């Protein structure tokens, strides 16, 4: 039996690829749990077996979710706005 625990499922493409790989070794059962599932139109409509929260299609940071390695250590989850994205963007040299 396999339980995949994920922080966030956005488009679902990565999870579908992972599940395909896991199925190739023929486990008895595969279940997926995700703290967050993003409501997005650009995904493959993958829904995990267990969902903590469904969130809108915005860029979230905090609680291990980062933006360019920033905000990962926040003890809460929040939305980073356009000003924050510009301020913490990686600039090319």
N, CA, C and O atoms as a DFTB+ gen file, in Angstrom:
372 C
 N C O
     1  1       0.840      -1.182       0.000
     2  2       0.000       0.000       0.000
     3  2       0.882       1.241       0.000
     4  3       1.882       1.302       0.715
     5  1       0.501       2.240      -0.815
     6  2       1.281       3.466      -0.939
     7  2       0.374       4.661      -0.670
     8  3      -0.724       4.763      -1.218
     9  1       0.858       5.567       0.188
    10  2       0.177       6.832       0.412
    11  2       1.137       7.941       0.002
    12  3       2.205       8.088       0.597
    13  1       0.768       8.721      -1.009
    14  2       1.562       9.864      -1.460
    15  2       1.008      11.092      -0.755
    16  3      -0.184      11.383      -0.847
    17  1       1.877      11.810      -0.051
    18  2       1.467      13.019       0.663
    19  2       2.118      14.213      -0.030
    20  3       3.341      14.279      -0.151
    21  1       1.302      15.142      -0.475
    22  2       1.755      16.283      -1.270
    23  2       1.356      17.574      -0.580
    24  3       0.353      17.620       0.132
    25  1       2.149      18.634      -0.792
    26  2       1.795      19.927      -0.212
    27  2       0.705      20.623      -1.026
    28  3      -0.288      21.092      -0.469
    29  1       0.894      20.687      -2.351
    30  2      -0.089      21.364      -3.203
    31  2      -0.161      20.663      -4.557
    32  3       0.857      20.247      -5.110
    33  1      -1.354      20.543      -5.067
    34  2      -1.557      20.033      -6.425
    35  2      -2.106      21.187      -7.237
    36  3      -3.171      21.733      -6.949
    37  1      -1.346      21.543      -8.262
    38  2      -1.684      22.695      -9.101
    39  2      -2.352      22.188     -10.383
    40  3      -3.578      22.119     -10.456
    41  1      -1.563      21.839     -11.372
    42  2      -2.143      21.341     -12.620
    43  2      -2.468      19.852     -12.547
    44  3      -3.346      19.381     -13.269
    45  1      -1.775      19.104     -11.689
    46  2      -2.005      17.670     -11.575
    47  2      -1.142      16.826     -12.491
    48  3      -1.137      15.600     -12.384
    49  1      -0.413      17.468     -13.389
    50  2       0.403      16.713     -14.357
    51  2       1.523      15.924     -13.681
    52  3       1.756      14.763     -14.015
    53  1       2.210      16.549     -12.740
    54  2       3.296      15.865     -12.035
    55  2       2.763      14.662     -11.272
    56  3       3.375      13.594     -11.279
    57  1       1.625      14.838     -10.615
    58  2       1.052      13.733      -9.848
    59  2       0.645      12.591     -10.771
    60  3       0.835      11.427     -10.419
    61  1       0.101      12.888     -11.919
    62  2      -0.271      11.825     -12.852
    63  2       0.961      11.057     -13.318
    64  3       0.904       9.836     -13.458
    65  1       2.064      11.743     -13.558
    66  2       3.294      11.070     -13.957
    67  2       3.834      10.199     -12.831
    68  3       4.287       9.079     -13.067
    69  1       3.786      10.714     -11.610
    70  2       4.244       9.939     -10.461
    71  2       3.389       8.688     -10.277
    72  3       3.912       7.600     -10.039
    73  1       2.086       8.850     -10.388
    74  2       1.195       7.696     -10.220
    75  2       1.424       6.643     -11.299
    76  3       1.345       5.446     -11.023
    77  1       1.705       7.076     -12.509
    78  2       2.017       6.134     -13.587
    79  2       3.270       5.323     -13.240
    80  3       3.313       4.109     -13.440
    81  1       4.279       6.011     -12.722
    82  2       5.507       5.329     -12.311
    83  2       5.237       4.356     -11.162
    84  3       5.720       3.224     -11.178
    85  1       4.471       4.793     -10.175
    86  2       4.163       3.923      -9.039
    87  2       3.348       2.701      -9.462
    88  3       3.579       1.600      -8.963
    89  1       2.410       2.887     -10.368
    90  2       1.595       1.751     -10.837
    91  2       2.444       0.695     -11.544
    92  3       2.082      -0.481     -11.574
    93  1       3.568       1.119     -12.110
    94  2       4.417       0.166     -12.825
    95  2       5.032      -0.883     -11.906
    96  3       5.444      -1.946     -12.373
    97  1       5.099      -0.603     -10.617
    98  2       5.606      -1.601      -9.663
    99  2       4.474      -2.349      -8.968
   100  3       4.718      -3.136      -8.054
   101  1       3.259      -2.111      -9.390
   102  2       2.059      -2.841      -8.984
   103  2       1.821      -2.922      -7.473
   104  3       1.738      -4.016      -6.915
   105  1       1.713      -1.769      -6.815
   106  2       1.365      -1.825      -5.393
   107  2      -0.080      -2.280      -5.225
   108  3      -0.877      -2.203      -6.161
   109  1      -0.403      -2.743      -4.052
   110  2      -1.767      -3.204      -3.768
   111  2      -2.760      -2.039      -3.889
   112  3      -3.860      -2.204      -4.416
   113  1      -2.359      -0.865      -3.398
   114  2      -3.254       0.290      -3.382
   115  2      -2.421       1.566      -3.385
   116  3      -1.370       1.623      -2.745
   117  1      -2.885       2.592      -4.103
   118  2      -2.239       3.914      -4.090
   119  2      -3.299       4.953      -3.745
   120  3      -4.352       5.015      -4.380
   121  1      -3.015       5.754      -2.749
   122  2      -3.882       6.862      -2.365
   123  2      -3.041       8.131      -2.332
   124  3      -1.841       8.082      -2.058
   125  1      -3.677       9.272      -2.614
   126  2      -2.984      10.555      -2.619
   127  2      -3.689      11.501      -1.652
   128  3      -4.910      11.649      -1.682
   129  1      -2.886      12.142      -0.790
   130  2      -3.388      13.165       0.126
   131  2      -2.646      14.461      -0.184
   132  3      -1.429      14.452      -0.370
   133  1      -3.373      15.570      -0.240
   134  2      -2.745      16.864      -0.500
   135  2      -3.328      17.907       0.441
   136  3      -4.544      18.001       0.610
   137  1      -2.442      18.687       1.050
   138  2      -2.902      19.757       1.928
   139  2      -3.730      20.766       1.139
   140  3      -4.784      21.208       1.596
   141  1      -3.241      21.131      -0.061
   142  2      -3.911      22.136      -0.886
   143  2      -4.159      21.608      -2.285
   144  3      -3.319      20.907      -2.849
   145  1      -5.308      21.943      -2.844
   146  2      -5.623      21.663      -4.245
   147  2      -6.079      22.976      -4.855
   148  3      -7.039      23.595      -4.398
   149  1      -5.365      23.388      -5.903
   150  2      -5.661      24.665      -6.546
   151  2      -6.737      24.491      -7.608
   152  3      -6.666      23.581      -8.434
   153  1      -7.736      25.373      -7.578
   154  2      -8.770      25.391      -8.619
   155  2      -8.206      26.123      -9.826
   156  3      -8.072      27.347      -9.817
   157  1      -7.878      25.366     -10.860
   158  2      -7.281      25.975     -12.048
   159  2      -7.863      25.345     -13.301
   160  3      -8.234      24.172     -13.302
   161  1      -7.940      26.124     -14.360
   162  2      -8.456      25.617     -15.639
   163  2      -7.354      25.015     -16.492
   164  3      -7.641      24.357     -17.492
   165  1      -6.080      25.229     -16.111
   166  2      -4.983      24.750     -16.939
   167  2      -4.493      23.368     -16.536
   168  3      -3.471      22.909     -17.046
   169  1      -5.175      22.715     -15.664
   170  2      -4.736      21.414     -15.183
   171  2      -5.399      20.256     -15.900
   172  3      -6.060      20.422     -16.925
   173  1      -5.203      19.084     -15.332
   174  2      -5.764      17.859     -15.899
   175  2      -6.889      17.319     -15.023
   176  3      -7.289      16.161     -15.139
   177  1      -7.383      18.176     -14.154
   178  2      -8.512      17.844     -13.288
   179  2      -8.232      16.644     -12.400
   180  3      -9.112      15.808     -12.193
   181  1      -7.009      16.547     -11.869
   182  2      -6.681      15.474     -10.939
   183  2      -7.150      15.863      -9.544
   184  3      -6.823      16.942      -9.050
   185  1      -7.900      14.998      -8.925
   186  2      -8.323      15.217      -7.547
   187  2      -7.759      14.099      -6.680
   188  3      -7.952      12.920      -6.979
   189  1      -7.057      14.468      -5.602
   190  2      -6.523      13.445      -4.710
   191  2      -7.638      12.781      -3.905
   192  3      -8.772      13.260      -3.873
   193  1      -7.299      11.697      -3.274
   194  2      -8.271      10.979      -2.449
   195  2      -8.617      11.748      -1.182
   196  3      -9.740      11.672      -0.685
   197  1      -7.645      12.486      -0.667
   198  2      -7.828      13.260       0.562
   199  2      -7.350      14.682       0.320
   200  3      -6.226      14.892      -0.136
   201  1      -8.206      15.669       0.625
   202  2      -7.908      17.083       0.386
   203  2      -8.045      17.846       1.692
   204  3      -9.044      17.723       2.401
   205  1      -7.007      18.648       2.003
   206  2      -7.102      19.521       3.173
   207  2      -7.951      20.737       2.858
   208  3      -8.982      20.971       3.490
   209  1      -7.505      21.518       1.864
   210  2      -8.203      22.748       1.487
   211  2      -8.157      22.932      -0.017
   212  3      -7.153      22.625      -0.660
   213  1      -9.240      23.433      -0.570
   214  2      -9.267      23.831      -1.974
   215  2      -9.038      25.329      -2.008
   216  3      -9.681      26.076      -1.270
   217  1      -8.109      25.780      -2.876
   218  2      -7.721      27.193      -2.899
   219  2      -7.903      27.751      -4.306
   220  3      -7.897      26.996      -5.278
   221  1      -8.067      29.080      -4.422
   222  2      -8.203      29.693      -5.748
   223  2      -6.880      29.658      -6.513
   224  3      -5.839      29.321      -5.950
   225  1      -6.929      30.001      -7.776
   226  2      -5.761      29.973      -8.655
   227  2      -4.920      31.236      -8.445
   228  3      -4.914      32.138      -9.282
   229  1      -4.210      31.282      -7.312
   230  2      -3.314      32.390      -6.970
   231  2      -1.979      31.791      -6.536
   232  3      -1.899      30.594      -6.257
   233  1      -0.926      32.618      -6.476
   234  2       0.385      32.124      -6.067
   235  2       0.481      32.172      -4.557
   236  3       0.442      33.246      -3.958
   237  1       0.606      31.007      -3.944
   238  2       0.649      30.894      -2.489
   239  2       2.082      30.725      -2.001
   240  3       2.909      30.096      -2.663
   241  1       2.361      31.294      -0.837
   242  2       3.664      31.133      -0.193
   243  2       3.444      30.841       1.286
   244  3       2.363      31.052       1.836
   245  1       4.510      30.350       1.902
   246  2       4.477      30.062       3.326
   247  2       4.244      28.589       3.600
   248  3       3.765      27.847       2.742
   249  1       4.591      28.183       4.804
   250  2       4.392      26.809       5.265
   251  2       5.003      25.820       4.271
   252  3       4.367      24.843       3.876
   253  1       6.254      26.095       3.874
   254  2       7.080      25.300       2.947
   255  2       6.835      25.616       1.475
   256  3       7.534      25.066       0.625
   257  1       5.891      26.463       1.139
   258  2       5.695      26.909      -0.244
   259  2       6.501      28.189      -0.434
   260  3       6.386      29.118       0.365
   261  1       7.318      28.243      -1.487
   262  2       8.204      29.396      -1.627
   263  2       8.008      30.128      -2.950
   264  3       7.365      29.636      -3.878
   265  1       8.587      31.319      -2.996
   266  2       8.718      32.084      -4.225
   267  2      10.187      32.449      -4.330
   268  3      10.678      33.282      -3.568
   269  1      10.898      31.825      -5.280
   270  2      12.339      32.044      -5.452
   271  2      13.108      31.858      -4.143
   272  3      13.999      32.640      -3.813
   273  1      12.748      30.818      -3.413
   274  2      13.391      30.449      -2.149
   275  2      13.048      31.382      -0.980
   276  3      13.632      31.235       0.094
   277  1      12.137      32.321      -1.147
   278  2      11.686      33.187      -0.068
   279  2      10.350      32.691       0.467
   280  3       9.587      32.046      -0.253
   281  1      10.067      32.993       1.730
   282  2       8.776      32.780       2.395
   283  2       8.487      31.330       2.777
   284  3       7.428      31.044       3.336
   285  1       9.389      30.429       2.492
   286  2       9.193      29.017       2.813
   287  2       9.008      28.799       4.315
   288  3       8.320      27.865       4.727
   289  1       9.617      29.652       5.128
   290  2       9.619      29.456       6.568
   291  2       8.460      30.133       7.301
   292  3       8.406      30.098       8.530
   293  1       7.548      30.739       6.575
   294  2       6.382      31.341       7.235
   295  2       5.548      30.246       7.896
   296  3       5.435      29.139       7.369
   297  1       4.978      30.555       9.028
   298  2       4.146      29.595       9.745
   299  2       2.694      29.615       9.290
   300  3       1.832      29.013       9.930
   301  1       2.423      30.299       8.195
   302  2       1.065      30.366       7.649
   303  2       1.168      30.414       6.122
   304  3       2.258      30.576       5.573
   305  1       0.049      30.275       5.455
   306  2      -0.014      30.320       3.989
   307  2      -0.701      31.617       3.590
   308  3      -1.732      31.980       4.157
   309  1      -0.128      32.315       2.614
   310  2      -0.742      33.544       2.134
   311  2      -0.477      33.723       0.642
   312  3       0.291      32.969       0.045
   313  1      -1.108      34.708       0.059
   314  2      -0.967      35.016      -1.362
   315  2       0.125      36.059      -1.522
   316  3       0.160      37.043      -0.782
   317  1       1.017      35.853      -2.483
   318  2       2.007      36.887      -2.806
   319  2       1.442      37.714      -3.964
   320  3       1.051      37.171      -4.997
   321  1       1.406      39.019      -3.776
   322  2       0.830      39.891      -4.802
   323  2       1.884      40.261      -5.843
   324  3       3.039      39.851      -5.732
   325  1       1.493      41.025      -6.839
   326  2       2.397      41.401      -7.929
   327  2       3.584      42.214      -7.429
   328  3       4.697      42.048      -7.929
   329  1       3.369      43.077      -6.465
   330  2       4.469      43.860      -5.894
   331  2       5.499      42.925      -5.263
   332  3       6.700      43.101      -5.467
   333  1       5.049      41.953      -4.513
   334  2       5.948      40.988      -3.884
   335  2       6.688      40.143      -4.912
   336  3       7.871      39.847      -4.740
   337  1       5.999      39.756      -5.978
   338  2       6.655      38.979      -7.030
   339  2       7.782      39.781      -7.679
   340  3       8.858      39.244      -7.944
   341  1       7.534      41.063      -7.934
   342  2       8.568      41.924      -8.534
   343  2       9.741      42.110      -7.576
   344  3      10.900      42.032      -7.984
   345  1       9.439      42.353      -6.316
   346  2      10.476      42.614      -5.320
   347  2      11.390      41.405      -5.131
   348  3      12.599      41.571      -4.967
   349  1      10.839      40.200      -5.150
   350  2      11.608      38.995      -4.887
   351  2      11.913      38.183      -6.155
   352  3      12.313      37.023      -6.066
   353  1      11.724      38.788      -7.321
   354  2      12.026      38.062      -8.557
   355  2      13.538      37.938      -8.738
   356  3      14.312      38.738      -8.213
   357  1      13.928      36.941      -9.474
   358  2      15.340      36.732      -9.780
   359  2      15.647      37.513     -11.051
   360  3      15.029      37.294     -12.093
   361  1      16.597      38.415     -10.954
   362  2      16.972      39.214     -12.119
   363  2      18.192      38.617     -12.783
   364  3      19.104      38.135     -12.112
   365  1      18.206      38.649     -14.083
   366  2      19.348      38.145     -14.851
   367  2      20.480      39.155     -14.829
   368  3      20.249      40.364     -14.856
   369  1      21.693      38.655     -14.782
   370  2      22.856      39.551     -14.788
   371  2      23.424      39.623     -16.191
   372  3      24.410      40.323     -16.422
